[in-house]
Every structure is written in structure tokens, then in C-alpha cells.
Amino acid sequence: MIFQESVTAAQKIALKQSRRQRLRTRLATIPWWLVIIGMIIAVTLILIAKAPTFSQAFSTIRAGISVTLMITLIAYGISLMIGLVTGLGRVSSNLVGQNIATLYVEIMRGIPMLVLIFFIALVLVPGAVDLIGLLGQKLVEWGLSAIGNPMASLSNKAVSMSMRAVIALSITYGAYSAEIFRAGIQSVHPGQMEAARSQGMSYGQAMRHVILPQAIRNVLPAIGNDFIAMLKDSSLVSVLAVRDITQIARLYAGHSFRYPEAYTTLSVMYLTMTILLSLLVKLIERRISNHGQ
């Protein structure tokens, strides 16, 4: 009897330890960082719903969401095209193309983004508009009025600050996208190119049909993370008076003096967008990993 009681007590202790171990394992697998961020967002939503000052701040600032998303989407789409062309130039055996691509990347990466936004929007774009105008005048003098007149009539006022912001972000992020594509292309084993060339493909055909599809699949997570970075850096275009959520929040805080409401709401809006995009990128990474396995 005593032996059976001791066995039963030992089994109870083992069962308790097993339960504790399972509880520790479950607690360890919970993404507490995401739980905390979710609580921050939930508290802010409650404040927006219950507190009139937060509600007014959110109602005012949310008007700029469409501008923020539009600028980010258009600029990043263009930057990907610039990055792909530049990335191909970086891995090219053509010395001229390689040096031009490297020069562009190093200049863009060597100057602070805020300075680049000012330079591109207020110096480079007006200079390009003036150059197009001069070219249009020459075309008119040569008798090509149909093409020359629209170019000659182009003025700096016709290029809005939103368009300049898109151009600035596209050119700036094109350099970062170029490095992503370069790394993706170089991650593909050189034997893939050799095998494609041995099948009679030209360099361009092998790059287009064999190398690039594999490279793009490899860099999809990096492209997603870069898009999130651009979404955050799009706040810098507020210095050009573009009415994105950052500019609207600054104006609202300036005339209402409700800085906690304005900047708390703005921060949580950016946090919500970036967290949703981060979760999407993680899902893509998981699917790519499962597909690779």
C-alpha cells in the first residue's frame, strides 16, 4: 500500500512538471512583441473612439492616408524599375555600364535622404524642365512644332510637389533596389548561366529566362522590407508641403497645440501600416521557404 501511494505521488509530481513544461513552451511560442503592439494600437483606437480630442486629430490626419499610400506605391514601382536596370548594370561585364551604375548607387547612398529630396525636387527637376523647354524650342526651330510646342510650353509650375516627391523617392530608392537586385543575381549559382549559354541562349535570354526569375524569388522578402522602409521614409516629403499624413499632423498640431493627440495618432497610424506589411512579408517568406523545401 505504501509503495502504491509513493508511486501515485510520483506520478502526480511528474504530471505537474509536464503541465508546467507545456505551459512554458506555449508561453515561449507566443509573439509577445506583437501582443504589446496590438495593445498599443487597441488603446489608441479606444482613445480615438472615446476622447474627442483624439477623435478630431484622427479625423483630420486620416485625410492624408491616400496621399501617403499613393506616393509610396508609385515611387516604389518606379524605383524597382530603376533598380532592376541599375542592378543589371552593376553585374554587367560592360565597364561603362558598370561604372555608371556604380556611380549612381554610391552617390545616392552617400547623401542623406532629406538632402536628396531637397536637391532632386528643387534643383534637379527644375533643371530638367528648363532643359526640356530648350529642347522644345530647338525642335520648333527645326520645324517639328507638333513635338516641340508642348515641350517648350512646359513650366516648373506644371510639376506639382507631389510629383516631385515621387521623382525624388524613386531616384533615391532606386539605388537601394539596385543593390537588392545585384545581390539576388549574384546569389544564383554561376553554373545556371553557363548551362543556359550552353543551350544556345544569348546573355540577355539567359538573364531574362533563367537568372532573373530565380533572383527575384530570392529577393522578394528584401523587396518587401524595402517597401516598408519607403513607406516610413515617405514622411520626409512633408518638407515639400505635400499633404501626406505627416504634413497634416504637423499643421494640425501647429494650430491646435494638441501635440500629444496629433503625434500619438500619427505614430500609431504608421505603426499599424508597417506591422500589417511586416506580417505580409513574413507570410511571403514562409511560403517561399516551404516552396523551396
N, C-alpha and C positions, 0 to 999 in steps of 0.2 A: 504493500500500500504506500509506504513512504517513497519507494522507488518510483511508482507511478506518479505521485504528487510532484516529485522533483522533475520528472520528465515533462509533465504538464506545465510547470512553472518555466522550464527552459524553453518550451515551445512558445509560450506567451511572450517571453522576452525576445525571442527570435522574430516573432511576428511583429512586435512593436518596432524592433530595429529595421525590419523590412519595410514597414509602413513609413518610418521616418526617412529611410533612404529614397523611397519612391517620391515622397514629398519634396525632398531636397532636389531630386532630379527634375521634377516638374517645375519647381521654382527657378532652377538654373536655366531651363529652356524658355522661360518667359522673357520676351524682349522688353525689359524694364524701361529702357530709354524711350521706346515707342509709347509705352504706357504713360510715362511722365509727360511726353509731348502731347499725347492725347488729352491728358488732364489740363494742360496749359490752354490748349485750344478750346476745350469744353468750358473752362472758367471764363475765357474771353467771350465765347458765344453767349453765356449766361449774362455777362455784363452788358453785352450789346442788346440782349432781349429785355433786360430789366432796368438798366441805368440809362436815362435819357441822354446824358452827355456822350456815352459810348455809342448809343444808337445813332445819334446825329453825326458823330465822327465817321462811323461805318457807312452811313447813307451817303455822305459826301465823298469819301475816299473811293468807294467801290466803283464810282463812275469812271475811274481810270484803269480798271482791270482790262477792259477790251483793248485799250491803247498799249498797255504793257505786254499783253499776250501777242497782239498783232506785230508789234515791233520785234519781239523776241523770235516769233515763228519766221517772219520774213527774213530778218537778219541772219538767223542761223541757217536757213535754207540756202541763202546766197553764200554764206561763209563755208558751207560744206562743199559747194561747187568750186569756190576759190581754193579751199584746202586740198581737194582732190587733185586739181591741176598742179598746184604747187608741190604736193606730196610726190606726184609722178615726176616732177622736175627734180626734186631732191634725190631720187633714186636713179635718175637718168644717167646714162653714160655720156651725154652731151654736156661738155664743160660749160658752154654758155648758158644753157637752160639750168644747169645745176647751180651755177654761181648766182644767177638772177633769183632763183627760188630761195637760195640760202640767204642772200642779201635781204630779201623781203622779210623772211622769217626772223632774222636777227634784229632788224630794225624794229619790227612790231613787238618783239619780245623784250627789247631793250629800253623801251619808253613806257612810262606809266600810262595806264589806260585812260585816265582822266585827261592827261595832256594830249593823247592821241585823238580823243573825241573832240577836244577844242581845235586841234590842228586840222583834222580832216573836215570837220563841219564848217569851220570859219576861215580856213586858208585854202585847203586843197579843193574843196567843192567849188568855192567862188572862182578859183584859178581855172578849174576845168570848164566852168560855164563861160568864162571870158575867152578861153581858147576855142571852145565850140563856136562862139559868136564870131571870132576872127575867121575861123574856117568857113563858116556860113557866108561871110562877106566875100571871101575869095571865090566860093562856088557861084555866087551871084554874078561876080565879075566875069566868070568863065562861061556864063550863060546857063548855068544849072539852077535857075531860080526856084524850081519846084522843090529841090532839096535844100538849097541854100537859105531861102527866106525863113523857114521855121527855125533853122539853126541860128541865123543872125538875130532873130527876134527874141531868142531865149535870154532871160534875165535871172539874176540871183533871187529876185522875189518869187520867181516861179518854183523854186526849190524850197519846199517847206522845211521847217526844223525837224519835223517827224521823219521826212525823207532823208535829211542829213544825218539824223541819228541812226537810221537803218544802215546807211552807207558806212558810217563810222564804225558801228559794231560789226558789220560784215567784213570790212577790211581788217579790223583788229583781230577778230576771232578766226579769220581765215588762216592766220599764221599758226594758231594753236591746233586748228583742224588739220593743217598740213603735217604737223608733227605726229598727230594720231594716225593719219593715213600712211605716213612714211614708216612708222613702227609696225603697222599692220602688214604692209607689203613685205617688209624685211622679216616678219615673223613666219612667212610662208617659206618652206624649205626650198633652197635653190634648185633642187632636183626637179621640182614641179615645172619651172621654166625650161630646164633642159629637156624634160620629157615632152613638153608641148612643142618646142622648137624641132625636136627630132621627128615629130609627126607632120612636119611641114608648115606649121603655123609661123606667121611673122611675129616680130616682137610685140607689135600692137595687138594682134589677135590673141596671143598667149596671155598678155596682160589683161585684156578685156574678158576673155572667156575662162581663164584658169586662175590667174593670180588674184585679181580684184575680188571675185566672189568669195574666195577664202579669206582675203584680208578684211573685207567689210564685215564678214561674220565674226572675225576675231576682235574687231574694234567696236562693235555695236555697244557694249557696256560703256566704253570710254566716250563714245559719241553721246550717249545718254547723259553721262555725268557732265560733259562739256555743255550740253544744252541747259542743264540745271544751273551751271555756273553763269551762263549768259543771262538766264532769267534774273539772277541776282544782280549781275553787273548792269542790266538794263536800267537799274535805278540811277545810274550815273548820267543818263541822258536828261535827267531833270535839270541839269545845269544849262541845257539849251532851251529851257522853258517849255519842254514837251510835257503835255498834261497827262503823264502817267500817274500811277498811284503815289509815287514818292513826291512828285511835284505838287499834287493836290493836297497831300498830307502836310507838306511844308506850308502851303498857302493857308490851309485851314488852321494849323497851329499858330501861324503868324498873326491872323486877325482875331482868333478866338482866345488865344493864350491857354488853350487846353492841350498842353504838350503831352501829359500822360495818356490821355484818351487817343490823341492823334497817332502818336508813335507806338503805343502798345498795339493799337488796331493794325497799323501798317506792318509792324514786325510779325504779328500773328498771321496776317494775310500772306506775306512772303513765306513764312514757315509752313503754312498749310499747303501752298502750291509746291514748294520744294520737297516736302515729305511725300506727297502723293506721287510726284515724279520719281523720287528715290525708290519708293516701293515698286513702281512700274519697272524701273531699271533692274532692280533685284530680281523681279519675276522673269525678265528677259534673260538675265544672266543664268538663272536656274534652268530655264528651258534650253538655252544654248548648251549648258553643261550636260544636261540629260540627253540632248540630241547627240552631243559628241561621244558620250559613253555608249 
